[in-house]
């Protein structure tokens, strides 16, 4: 920092304009256990919000100001340090919002996606902030797309749903002439971080560490780190496939009959697919957990989620139904022993080589956090995610429920895994899901050899 910046920071601290706080445990993962720098665009969470109804620049800015006032992460940036950075929380902040009137030639879905990609890819200044940006693309007087990008250090997937709800409520207040602020959140992100630090004392961490040392002992890697670490940087590409409603219902019924969850059922087929695709019978994937087990944190924007490694031993001679039960029990055990990922990496002796996650290469997620579509006469907001900012791995598979059907979004970097391979993997996975439902008493080897 320059002398002027240091003097300004000192003035802000003395006046109370800025508060300094330690990193939360999830934030530490970005600086201590990530294969890419915290400034990399793969840490940008990307979403598009379709807004139907009259929306003015003045009203939109006033509504976002209410959200900025309520949610402290919109006023948060980071002060570099010799060890690790500190959170800088400003007392006040202005909304980072702009409006663009799109000409008719730029209103096609492809053109909107291209424009959104430019907004998503722009880097954030982690020191200066703000660590989010919002741009409204006006398609018609009552038809808009809000492109929203936010850094993963201050947000997770759950955060997006909170943002939509807050923005909707705030805009209704503006339209109705309500000048008061939104009510404060029951628990601020700062207070949540302090409570987490108070909970994760050395004795608690040591107890979980014993489990993970055993669980991940001698776990193989699915492939070697990339020769070019830069190939693992930047925002990943996205390819989407769908599980039809009929198969979605069959998967839920299969889970019910065997006392499992939809997540463990989807994971079983995913592990089998990866085993066939990679040739390894020992599969470790990472999955996010919301880490919002107290109602008070439900309305708070911030990076609260954690990462849990899930290890599966694929036994071709085992019945699929038995594989499902084994995966379900192993998953429950892993979740029960979840611990901050930065601490877990220290426990298992991993170190994030450039371009390679220290524990696993593949991320698997069932996105079942609240994603509201909010509506009132004359106004509706519909959220659609593009990336939850955690695809800092070679491949990520993110599944979202769409009624009975499922959307399967694959995030990947073509420099590491070509699109054709991802499409083949996606077809194999859908076939594995169908096979598990059709013949749950068949041997796992039968399903594996039948995959396309």
Secondary structure as GFF3:
##gff-version 3
##sequence-region A 1 452
A	DSSP	alpha_helix	3	15	.	.	.	ID=ss1
A	DSSP	beta_strand	18	21	.	.	.	ID=ss2
A	DSSP	alpha_helix	25	32	.	.	.	ID=ss3
A	DSSP	three_ten_helix	41	43	.	.	.	ID=ss4
A	DSSP	beta_strand	44	53	.	.	.	ID=ss5
A	DSSP	alpha_helix	57	70	.	.	.	ID=ss6
A	DSSP	three_ten_helix	72	75	.	.	.	ID=ss7
A	DSSP	beta_strand	76	79	.	.	.	ID=ss8
A	DSSP	beta_strand	86	90	.	.	.	ID=ss9
A	DSSP	beta_strand	97	101	.	.	.	ID=ss10
A	DSSP	three_ten_helix	104	106	.	.	.	ID=ss11
A	DSSP	alpha_helix	109	121	.	.	.	ID=ss12
A	DSSP	beta_strand	132	140	.	.	.	ID=ss13
A	DSSP	beta_strand	143	151	.	.	.	ID=ss14
A	DSSP	three_ten_helix	152	154	.	.	.	ID=ss15
A	DSSP	alpha_helix	157	175	.	.	.	ID=ss16
A	DSSP	alpha_helix	189	199	.	.	.	ID=ss17
A	DSSP	alpha_helix	202	215	.	.	.	ID=ss18
A	DSSP	three_ten_helix	229	232	.	.	.	ID=ss19
A	DSSP	beta_strand	237	243	.	.	.	ID=ss20
A	DSSP	alpha_helix	245	257	.	.	.	ID=ss21
A	DSSP	alpha_helix	262	278	.	.	.	ID=ss22
A	DSSP	beta_strand	282	289	.	.	.	ID=ss23
A	DSSP	three_ten_helix	295	297	.	.	.	ID=ss24
A	DSSP	beta_strand	306	313	.	.	.	ID=ss25
A	DSSP	alpha_helix	320	336	.	.	.	ID=ss26
A	DSSP	alpha_helix	341	348	.	.	.	ID=ss27
A	DSSP	beta_strand	362	367	.	.	.	ID=ss28
A	DSSP	beta_strand	373	376	.	.	.	ID=ss29
A	DSSP	beta_strand	379	387	.	.	.	ID=ss30
A	DSSP	beta_strand	395	402	.	.	.	ID=ss31
A	DSSP	beta_strand	405	412	.	.	.	ID=ss32
A	DSSP	alpha_helix	419	438	.	.	.	ID=ss33
A	DSSP	alpha_helix	444	450	.	.	.	ID=ss34
###
